[in-house]
Amino acid sequence: VFFRVAGHRNKPPFLLIHGFPSSSFYFKELMKILSKKYYVIAPDLIGFGYSSIPSREEFKYTFDNEARILNEALKILNVDKFYMYLFDWGVPLGFRLAIKNPNSILGIVIQNGSIYKNTFSKKREGLKDFWKDRESSKDILESYLTPEMIFNNYAEENDREIFIHCF
């Protein structure tokens, strides 16, 4: 796992968990601001940015596994209490960290995160087929990953939910 860090280790840790389809680079400017008061830690999730990209045979790309890796990395970094900023896919990852270590969480900031399946718009209904049968429904997921669809996901006023449990 690749991490960007900023600020001094003697300040309260602030974990920034990015969303899809970005990396810790997304937080470059925010880290400059937060590092004045916090020790800022921004990982690249497995499969994103500078972190490793293991094959699907080597690593199951699930929110549970990504959260497990983040939890292990925080232990290696000796970070036991921290604030979290969760963006998009970072929301289910951060919630898993909070459930596993509730006494570690000093505070949570959430942006663009949906945690309920029933918040999906009709436009996203095809993802349910993908969840049921990933092999025969790959074209459904690929249709959501076009540049136009990614742009619309962030630009359309009434359609700002995330793809919970895509992997």
Secondary structure, DSSP 4 states (H G I P E B T S, - for coil): --EEEES-TTSPEEEEE--TT--GGGGHHHHHHHTTTSEEEEEPPTTSTTS----TTT----HHHHHHHHHHHHHHTT--SEEEEEETTHHHHHHHHHHH-GGGEEEEEEES----GGG--GGGTHHHHHHH-TTTTHHHHHHHTSHHHHHHHHH-TT-----TT--
